[in-house]
Amino acid sequence: MLLGMRCKLSWRGVREGGAGQAAISLFALPFLTTAALGFVWRANSAPAQGAAAQTTAAIAATRASNTGLTAATPRSAGLNIVVLDPAHGGADYGARGAEGVRESEVVLEFAGQLRRGLESQGFQVVQTRLGNENPSFDDRSAIANAQQGAVFVSLHIASTGLPGTARVYVNSDLPTGPDPTGLIPWDRAQGPFLSLSKKLGDLVQAQLTQRFRGSPDVAQRAAVRQLRTTAAPAIAVELSSVIVENRNDLDRMAPGVAEAVARGVAAFRPTYVVAGTAGAQP
Amino acid sequence: MSPKWRLWLIAGLAILVGAAAIYLPTLRRQVKRTAKIVQQTEEQARRELTQAVTGNANGPRVKAKLFWAAGQDETKLTPVTVELPLSDDPILRSKQVLNTLLAGPVDTDLRTLPPDAALLEFYLLPDGTGIADFSEVLGTSIPSGIESEQLAIDSITRTLEANVPRVQRLKILIHGQEMDTLAGHLDLTGTFVVATKPAVAPAKPAKAS
């Protein structure tokens, strides 16, 4: 599907003032890897200055066939897209319960329900995996980084914690000082988005706490590897736990989780304004 | 070949196959058992080595604060005071408190770290960065999940913060290598904040006038 598709690569921030927007025509780039690109983008493309990072669409094109979204999909400004990340996959089952419950399988099923909940709220949903594959952390982040006006939600099931509770995590503080080059390195891509991530996390956590008693009131901070390289408001939602006697106990949480996340993201939508739109927040 | 010899040959081969069928499972069990013994011995030797280096049984006993999981709420940590003969040297002191933390409480529900994990080495850089090198078991035996991995890291950093003021931040290695994550979630590529306040430099002796 991708073969021969013409993608526009927009690389902001190579030059001062944002004038340097290079348009590069790319033909099918399925062999490009994140590492090979080693892309960075300008510090002032951060949402603190009203702009979500526009990332290399080449990666979007590479991943588009997996997610059903093309890099050239026209979108209106603002928060439109939710990137859902069912964690683990492939040979990595994640947490495993005594009853044979596997985190990688449960989160994939949850993602399906969540997808429907988000689509009913008018969001376009992109998944980092649709089957039992295991993209790398960077590949998953690349999918989110290639979208404009997106948020990232990573789904997990813990092997500890009070069963029937749900916690939202945002990345712990990252060094966000100005780089000598004026660029944000890939491995600290979440840095400029931390405050927005916290806002999104608190909104989703509040919705989850209403539905799942015993859950915390606010989102917590943790050095979650998956979130660090994501250049968008990003949260990880972790449910407890795979140590349930009956798998149905976990499955019963799915509709509540889907509704809570969808409402939380919808409540976050007005606060996230992408640069270049009327009324963009500084 | 005469039919008689052929018969002998077939009978001989059948005996050999039968003997192999009986012996092979026994051999496999023996190999597995030997491998297990070797693995345990390595782990034990490592543990004994680190304990022996850090032990200071004759030193004065001081109150060390260790952070274990809180009994009622396993998602939180609680400080427990233990009397230990702690060294004044920050590296030895770090090894002592971390080894005691790894040895863990008697109640397994209060553990934050796997019982068979070992601290292989501890280094301290001049800028206050501590580097703790743990055995692979730390990553493989810890319950998978953001919450449990964060709890393990918090128990290590808070124990260091309470007992070794020189350690400002902590880098965790697994068997001498930098790992992407602890058990699939927590990022080990960076450092963890140990002390929020900078260590107080030792007062310089006043110059004699």
Interface residues (C-beta under 8 A of the other chain):
Chain A: A87 H88 D92 G94 A95 R96 E103 F137 H156 I157 A158 S159 T160 G161 L162 R167 Y169 L174 D187 A222 A223 V224 R225 Q226 R228 A236 E238 S240 S241
Chain B: E74 T75 P143 S144 G145 I146 E147 S148 Q150 L151 I153 D180 T181 G184 H185 L186 D187 T189 G190 F192
